[in-house]
Amino acid sequence: MNLDVSTEVDRQSWDDFVEMHPAANFMQSHAWGEFQRRMGWDVHHCVLRDASQPTAAALLLSRSIPGLGRVFQAPRGPVADYEDPELVGTLMEELRAFVREEGGVFLRCDPYWSEPRPPVARFDVPGAEPIPRDWSDWNGPRFVFWLDLSGSEEEVMMRMTSRCRNDVRRGYRNEVEFSEGTPDDVDEFYRLMVLTGQLKGIAFRKVEYYRTLLDVVSQGAEARLFFGRHEDTVVTTGMSVKYGNRAWLLYAATDPAHYKLRATRTQQWEMIRWAHAHGCHRYDFRGTATGDPPSKDDPGYGVYEFKKSFGPEFTRLIGYYDVISRARRHRLLRIIEDRGLPIAYKLKTWIQR
């Protein structure tokens, strides 16, 4: 087997392999790479082939950190069969050699693969070091919620708690009207993102980030805006993305001045309905906002309860791994990650509030 690496590949050929793979995530799509290129990352498309047939793939992003070197990441990747240790070992050895040739310090992986119970090693390959954390400040969360969308719309709704179903119906009774948005609606989406972020201490980006995300990701995956309006006022919003036969919640926000309309769960249900209608078999709520097991003392326990009420499964992904090329610099960067990034995030949210 050999590894082909390119900064430019044909979108269709890449997505034909990746999007229906069991380990596929929209962050390994061609469109996500193009979006991150706009955000200043260098993009590398890596394909492991056996007799010209692709057997695994990895969308790598890289960026230089002044004075420390170049770091690489495979967001929610690589895309490989993690039940095949020989394949994974070969892929990681090839990726490690590529990163080293490019002057990289390490490659961060956080595969989109659920951890079996009891857990077993999946990255038992030379140079791959597990990161003993349940959360990363620059990677996707390890603990996520996966909602099964099989069956009819009514069957999906019956997986909710009775309270959640009542709240969904209440939003309709309060005459909130729900619809998909367009790129012209990004400013309204952003207004609610700012209100929610400032109220709950959640960092948000500049408006151009969301505008670019919606534009670029929609060219390969399907990113959509959703709105709930009451008397011509936007009171709730969200953004989802569909890739292959799965959909993900990206963002959700509500105007706190209109909480009494109880439209937040109804808006989320409308996003689930969209995914179901477009043939998705899973809706990923992404992070649970808690540890494992969840605790009422977790700062994000309210988010956990909200998502849990829709009936998803608490899913443990196999975690974070660094494939290391330069050990000393890697240790320094890990210290910065563990100590510096949480402080930087708190400072950003304090400034934004």
PyMOL commands that set and color helices and strands:
alter all, ss='L'
color gray80, all
select helices_A, chain A and resi 11-18+26-28+30-38+85-101+153-157+162-173+183-200+207-217+256-261+264-277+301-308+327-352
alter helices_A, ss='H'
color red, helices_A
select strands_A, chain A and resi 2-6+42-50+53-65+69-74+104-109+128-131+143-148+177-180+222-230+233-243+246-254+282-287+313-316+320-324
alter strands_A, ss='S'
color yellow, strands_A
deselect
rebuild
show_as cartoon
